[in-house]
Amino acid sequence: MNRERLINTLLVLGVFIGISLALFSSIRDTNFDDSRDWAARVGGAEISKEKYLLQLDGLNSDKRVPLNKEDKAFVLERMIEEELLIQRAKDLGLFSTNTMIRGTIVQQMINMVISENSLDIVSNSELESFYEENKGFFTNADRLRLKQIYFSEEKGSALERAENFYLELIQGKKADQNDAEGDKSALEIPDTLMTLAKVREYVGPSLMQVAKMLQPGEFTAPKKVIGGYKIIILLERRDASPPKFEFIRERVKSEYQKRKDDQALRDYLN
């Protein structure tokens, strides 16, 4: 344990020594000539003068007295250190191996792609048309008749068997041909229309939420449950009366924006 702590300490010291040496050489490569658009060069990267001035404005707004030379040098020094750390992270391959960094980058890219959508003004007529085209989506199921195909881990290869059966369903296997495919469940679902509350008792709240979004003949991918995996197949549904648009306008707007963002992301990736 002590040896591991010593190694980590030496690594941290090495990083800071490297940063200090690079910082010493980088600060000398600065520019405040108005004819150029960079304030400093760090290796092959440039710190833009615009970004530097924005940082100065941020610091200036927090101070009661005007910035002096030391303040400006401090801001530039911090920006150079940040760039050095980013370059070092690239050298270590953290952008491709660290899940937290990758997740942050992906989320920021998504935010950048969909940011323009948030500026668009959606008219009431657009939302009403969207609601009419997707009325079924906004209508809650009142009763469901479904069946579950259960794959027990006790019999082995539960996920593999579930995925194979799921592929068969995708390829057109009929729901009435699958009774012999799964394993016996401790709680069998009755073959009748049931209220959502009753469905919840048999399959749990998570699967109930998924099931009520299905249309007759549709099915879920394998879902992990205690002791194995389940595939839910919806056989029949009875819907409640569609809600009035005026009562769920904000919900319609939220779903409209979500689908618009999804489409913008797909268009960007294509």
N, C-alpha and C positions, 0 to 999 in steps of 0.2 A: 504493500500500500504506500509506504514512504517512497519507494523507488518510483512508483507511478506518479506520485505528487511531484517529485523532483523533476521527472521528465517533462511533465506538463508545465512546470515553472520555467524550465529552460526553454521550452518552445515559445512560451509567451514572451520571455525576455528576448529571444531571437527575433520574434516578429516586431517588437517595439524598437529594437536596435536597427533592424532593416528599415522600418518606417522612418526612424530618425535620420539615418544616412540618406535615404532617398529624399526626405523632406529638405535636408540641407542643400542637396544639389538642385532640387526642383524649385525652391523659392528663388534661387538666383535666376531662373528662367521665367521671369514675370514680365508683364507688359502693361503699361497704362497709356500707351500711345493711342489716341482716338482713331487713328487710321486702321487699327486692327481690332478684331472682335473677340479676342481672348485675353484673359487676365493672367493666366499662368499655364504652363505646360508641364504635365506630369507624365514622363515617359513619352508615349506616342499620343496621349490624350490631351485635349485642351479644355480648360475651364473657361467657359464663355464669360465675357465681360458683363453680359446681361444678367446672368445668374449671380455673378458676384455682386452687382449693384443691387439686385433684389435682396440678397442676404444683408447688405449694408442697410438698406431701407428698413428691414425687419428689426435689426439691432437698434437703429436710430430711433424707431418708434417706441422702444422700451427704455430709452435713456432720456434723462432730463436735460443733459448738456450735449452739445454737438460732438460728433465722433472725432477723435484725434488720430494721429498716425498709428499709435499702438493698437487702437481698436480695429482699424482697417487691416493692419498686419495680422491681427489675431483671427479675423474672419477668413482671410485668405489662407492662413495656416491651417485652420480647421477644414476648409474645403479641400486643400491639398491632401491632408491626412485621410479624409474620406475617400478621395479618388485612389489613393495608395491602397487602402483597405479593399476597395472594390477590385482593383487590378490583382491584388494578392488572392482574393477569393476566386477570381477567374483562373489564375495560375494553378490553384489547388483543385479546380474542378468542382467547386461547391455549387455552381449554378446548375450543374447536371446531376449531382449526387445528393445534395441536401434537400430533403423533401420540404422543409419549412421555407427555404429560399425559393425553391421552384413554385411552391404554392402561392407565395407572395407575388412573384413575377406574373404568374398566370392570372391571378386576381386583378392585378393592376392593368394587365393587357385587356382583360374583359371590361374593366371599368372605362378604359380609354376608348374601346370600340363602341360601347353603348352610350357613352357620355352625350353624344349629339342627340340621341333620342329623347333625353330628358328635357331638352330645350324645345321640342316640338309641342305645339298646342293642339290637343285632340278635341275636335268638335263634338258636340252632343250627338249630332246625326251619325258621325262615325261610330261612336260607342253603341248607339241604338242598332245600327246595321250589324255590328259585330255581335251584339247580344242575340239578334234574330237568327244569325247564321250559326250560332253556338248555343242555342237555347237549351239543348239537351245537356250540355256541360254544366249549366247553371241550375239545372233542375235536379233536386235531390231524389234519390231512389227511396220509395216508400216500403217496398217489400222485395226480397231477393230469393231466388231458388238457385242453389249452387251445389257443387260437389267438390270435395277435396281429394287429391291423390297424395297419399302420405308415403314417404320413403324413410324407413327407420334406420338409424345408425347402428342398431343392434344387429341387423342383418348384413352390415358392411356395405361400402361403396355407395352410401346414400346420395351424396352429391352427384356422383357419376351417373347413377341410375336416374336421378331426377332430371339431369341435363339431357340425357339420351331421350327420355320420354318427352321432354319439352321440345326437342328437335322434331320428334315424330308428330307432335301436335302442330308445329309450324308447317310441316309438310302435308298436313291435311288429315291426320288421324282423327276420327270422330270421337266425340265425347262419350258415346255409348259403348265404345270398344275398350275403355280403359279401366273397367272395374277390377280386372285380374292383374293389372300392372303394378299397383301400389301395395303397400303393407297395411295391415289392419291397424286402425287408430283406436285409442282408448275411448275417444268421443266421436262417434259416427254422426254425420250430419243428416237429418231427416230430409227425404225427397219431397219437399213442399215449400211453398212461399212462406218466408219468415220476415218479421219486422227486423229493422236494423239492430235493435236492442237484442233480439234473439240470436241474430247472426253473430253479434259480438260475443255472446256467451259461448258459441261453438268454436269460433276461430280466433278470438281475441281482437282488441281494438285496432291494431295495426293492419291486419289482414282484412278486417271489416272496411276500413277506410279505402283500401285498395280495391276490394270487391265492388263497392258501390259506384266506382268510377268505370267499371267494365260494362260493355254491352253484351247481350246474349250471344253466346258462341265464342266470346273472347276469354282469354286465360292469362294468368300471371306467369312470370318466370319463377323458377324455384326459389322459395322463401325459407330462410333459416328459422326453425322453430325448435323448441326444446325436444331433444331426442332425434332430430332428423330434419327433413325438408318437406315442404308442401307446395303443391301447385293447385291453385284455385281456378275452377272453371265455372263461369256464370251461365246458367241454363235459361233463366227467365228473370224478368224484372218488371215491377209495377212502379211507375213514377208518380210522385205527388204533382199537384198542379204547378206549372212554372211560376216563379215569383215575378212580380211586376218589376220592370226595369228601374223605375224610380226608387224602389226599395233597396236595390243592390247595385246602384250606379258605381259606387266606389270599388266594389268587388269586380265589376265588369272592367272598369278602367285599369285596375291592377293587373288583371289577366291579359288585357289588350297590350299593356306596356311590356309585360313579361314575354309574350309571344313575339312582339316587335323586336325586343332585345335579342331573343334567340335567333330570329331571322337575320338580324344585323351581324351577329357573330358568325353564323354559317356563311353568309355572303363574304365576310372578311376572310375566312379560312379558305374559301373556294377561289 
